[in-house]
Amino acid sequence: MDAGLMKMWVALSSIGLMFIAVFSIMISRAKLKGFFKYILAAIAYLCMLTAGILIVLVVFSGPVKG
């Protein structure tokens, strides 16, 4: 697989993680109570942190020579 294509998939997966995080936070705040609310929120923030790290790696790795 090409390096540029690999960077595209990593960026796309991090965008997907961000969507999962947003919807998880919305569900945990609106629908859940108690212990499950905090567990889902923690998972969502972990997804957001992972997505942020992946995006930073993709952006700062520079352009791909083709």
C-alpha positions in Angstrom: 0.0 0.0 0.0 1.2 3.5 -0.9 2.3 5.8 1.9 -0.2 8.5 0.8 -3.0 5.9 0.8 -2.0 4.7 4.3 -2.1 8.3 5.5 -5.6 8.7 4.0 -6.9 5.7 5.8 -5.4 6.8 9.1 -6.9 10.2 8.7 -10.3 8.7 7.8 -10.3 6.4 10.7 -9.5 9.3 13.1 -12.4 11.2 11.7 -14.6 8.2 12.3 -13.3 8.1 15.9 -14.3 11.7 16.3 -17.8 11.0 15.2 -18.0 8.0 17.5 -16.8 10.3 20.4 -19.4 13.0 19.6 -22.3 10.7 19.5 -21.2 8.8 22.6 -21.0 12.0 24.6 -24.4 13.1 23.3 -25.9 9.7 24.3 -24.1 9.7 27.7 -25.4 13.1 28.6 -28.9 12.8 27.3 -29.9 9.1 27.9 -27.7 7.5 30.5 -27.4 7.9 34.3 -25.1 6.7 36.9 -22.1 4.4 36.3 -22.8 3.8 32.6 -22.8 7.5 31.9 -19.3 7.9 33.1 -18.0 4.8 31.4 -19.4 5.8 28.0 -18.0 9.3 28.5 -14.6 8.0 29.4 -14.6 5.8 26.2 -15.7 8.8 24.2 -12.9 11.0 25.5 -10.4 8.2 24.9 -11.6 8.0 21.3 -11.2 11.8 20.9 -7.7 11.7 22.4 -6.7 8.9 20.0 -8.2 10.7 17.0 -6.4 13.9 17.9 -3.0 12.1 18.2 -3.6 10.4 14.9 -4.5 13.6 13.1 -1.4 15.4 14.6 0.8 12.5 13.3 -0.7 12.7 9.8 -0.5 16.5 9.6 3.1 16.8 10.9 4.5 13.8 8.9 4.6 16.1 5.9 3.7 15.5 2.2 4.2 12.2 0.6 6.6 12.0 -2.3 4.8 10.4 -5.3 
